Amino acid sequence: MEYCKIFSFLLLIITKMAAAATSEHIPTTLEGPFLPVTRSFDPSLRRGSDDLPMDHPRLRKNVTSNFPEQIALALSTPTSIWVSWVTGDAQIGLNVTPVDPTSVVSEVWYGKESGKYSEKRHGVSVIYNQLYPFEGLWNYTSGIIHHVRIDGLEPETKYYYKCGDSSLDAMSEELVFETLPLPGSGKYPRRIAFVGDLGLTSNSTTTIDHLIANDPSLILMVGDLTYANQYRTTGGKGASCYFCEFPDSPIRETYQPRWDGWGRFMEPLISRVPMMVIEGNHEIEPQAANITFLSYVTRFSVPSKESGSNSNLYYSFDAGGIHFIMLGAYVDYNQTGDQYAWLEKDLQNVDRKTTPWLVAAWHPPWYNSYSSHYQEFECMRLQMEALLYRHGVNIVFSGHVHAYERINRVYNYTLDPCGPVYITIGDGGNIEKVEVDHADDPGKCPSAGANKPEFGSVCHMNFSFGPAKGKFCWDRQPEWSAYRESSFGHGILEVVNSTYALWTWHRNQDIYKENSHGDQIYIVRQPELCSIGSKGTRALPSKLPSNVGATFMDPLLATLLCCLMFFLAWFERNK
Ligand SMILES: [Fe+2]
């Protein structure tokens, strides 16, 4: 009996030590592939929240006349940055009169000392119209949207700036930003935030407040920004069922003032931290004359020309030792198209000595085990996956699905130590609810006719190999799905060096607790194992890398062995 008590005591100590080791341990992808883990939605949380009203303090216009508002930064080249803002008033109604964009000049003053602006640059002023010539719908014409490129910037340096029109005595207050390290410097942006499907709800405010608290030096917005096309005030009627209210309207109206509200909501963050955007399906916003994406492409400056792209819908850029590729899922992605040709060229020009990390982002995920949007962008995957694999893309970020999921390294639905890590971060908190159903849950496998993409064809398939052979859905969480959890949130990537990067998913509820976060992992590049630029697909390794599990198992095993030896010695002495 006494032995039992002592053995139980030892077991308790071992368990506590193992628990301590586990809580301190941050796994690495070297330990993968990981067994699938699902954390369900916490029912004490709200699955969704309402849109913020247009008169909310964070959405209201707080400047007068021609003073700048909605100020935003975006990277252009490693030594230049875009500054964008809006002046004047947008109009919405049956009859709108576009203003002359040249009536307000686009001017930025900047320098390295507060209050002293050694440099001045001018840029362009534009407007756009969103027109719905159908009975009962409202048209929109924007305020003046300004874009100025400021150049000659030194790396890792604080710059003070003002924007506006000095001839109208309408310059902004002084703002400040810090430039990123140069490519080839062996340095990386301090903290990169990733957020998708943000919207403009009270959940969105929690996400952005949390993101601001996490102090990013760069932001990637992976599509579906404002959800202006779902705002209930369409036609000024607050229609809850759009096509019931407007049965003869061939196009759904989007409520463009939401974009202005979103610009104001984001300004405190993105007027001091550059934000790089890629479009989602909610940015398509079809209007008269088959025009699409007009608000998105007019409002945001992206380095398309700088990266050799002829479209604002796909581009690339460098930030320190990372080359980012931003792909368009709602524009031709076929191997015969312009985007693919641009991508091939862009990838060929990547120098991994200058930018060891290669990170890609586009809106709809290729690997997704939730019911929502399941296999929706298989056509895009089939066209582009091999090219990205051959060039050794390390991480892919997507949104579209309103939940979190991290995928084991994978290629063509097969675990592969050289495939990218895919992360779905479409949990920004928009008006649509958080996704809770998995395609492998009983009765939740979508029908083959569901999940049609808003662009491109349907390439749904039944699996020809693996546990789901012959089926459209798995009957359990797929082996490529490492971790999934239904919650709103955002993520932070901290690149440590040329091979290690720490990824942390921050759930919205973590904002209320000290040192609390969701999924966390070191993503590790293995250039020696995964040679870059080889042609064709790589064969699966015959066995997992020899260091799989070593980081976690070694201290735990040592602790267990030590305790067992101690117990045996004690037992020998006292028997
Ligand atoms: Fe989406």
Boltz pocket constraint, residues with backbone or C-beta under 6 A from the ligand:
constraints:
  - pocket:
      binder: B
      contacts: [[A, 197], [A, 223], [A, 224], [A, 280], [A, 281], [A, 282], [A, 363], [A, 399], [A, 400], [A, 401]]
      max_distance: 6.0
